[in-house]
Amino acid sequence: MFHIELVEKCKANDRQAQLKLYRQYCDGMYGVALRFLKNPDDAEDVLQEAFIKAFQRIDQFKGEVTFGAWLKKIVINGSIDFLKSKHQRTVELNEGHIHVADDDDWTIEKGISLECIKEVIEKLPEKYRYVVQLFLVEGYDHSEISFILGISETASRTRLLRGKTQLKESLKNWAYGTGS
């Protein structure tokens, strides 16, 4: 059955269609939530909430993007909201006035493992970590990141550049044995 048909049946509150969509997307969306939350129980909770929200708001799905992309945005926002709820205070820097040159150089020292890179990304400040993760791991571009996070594209580019700078510095320190 095509996704469009499934979605239309879900809009009519067809439980079988909802179950089919859930089964099609639950593993992939769980992986997305887990990459953000790093805790299987939290990822499951966010995933369930995301599906509930998706099925409650399925009438808002207009087919401009794939159902998977629409659902992924809900999962990512749910994950970020969950993480924000754990961090009471955040200070926002107004990055809308900064011009940022794109820097596409993501080369790193040889011998640094993917696990090490993931560890270092986790240690980035929250606002940089989200953008780096959405850009590098999830493959979103700046317009998508700005939409998901509710920031400008300039802020997305700025945060990516600053996050990448911190990431490279931490990895360089790690490669030379001065980092953790």
QUINOR-V939241 format. One record per run of one state. SS is the DSSP state (H for helix, E for strand, C for the rest). FROM is the first residue (numbers start at 1). LEN is the number of residues. If there is no record, write none. Layout:
ss->[SS/SS]
from->[FROM/FROM]
len->[LEN/LEN]
This chain:
ss->[C/H/C/H/C/H/C/H/C/H/C/H/C/H/C/H/C/H/C]
from->[1/3/12/15/38/40/57/58/61/67/87/114/123/126/138/142/150/153/176]
len->[2/9/3/23/2/17/1/3/6/20/27/9/3/12/4/8/3/23/5]
